[in-house]
Amino acid sequence: MSENEALEMFIKTELKGNLSILIDVNKKDSFSGNRVDIWSNLVAERIIHHLPLYLKTLPIRGDIEEPSDDR
């Protein structure tokens, strides 16, 4: 998995994990501007909070050995 794919998966997981805040099946105004703002702020805060730790788990390009042309 590439770094971009891993980052995309991380972001999608955060978005999906917080959908219950945005969607309320018992309310008609589930997508009201206020609910969308609260959800957007929460997800952004969670991504900002967890992203540095998540990025530390990915291999750093300098740590990845390039394939050798010595055959």
Secondary structure, DSSP 4 states (H G I P E B T S, - for coil): --HHHHHHHHHHHHHHHTHHHH--TT-TTTT-HHHHHHHHHHHHHHHHHHHHHHHHTSPPGGGSPPPP---
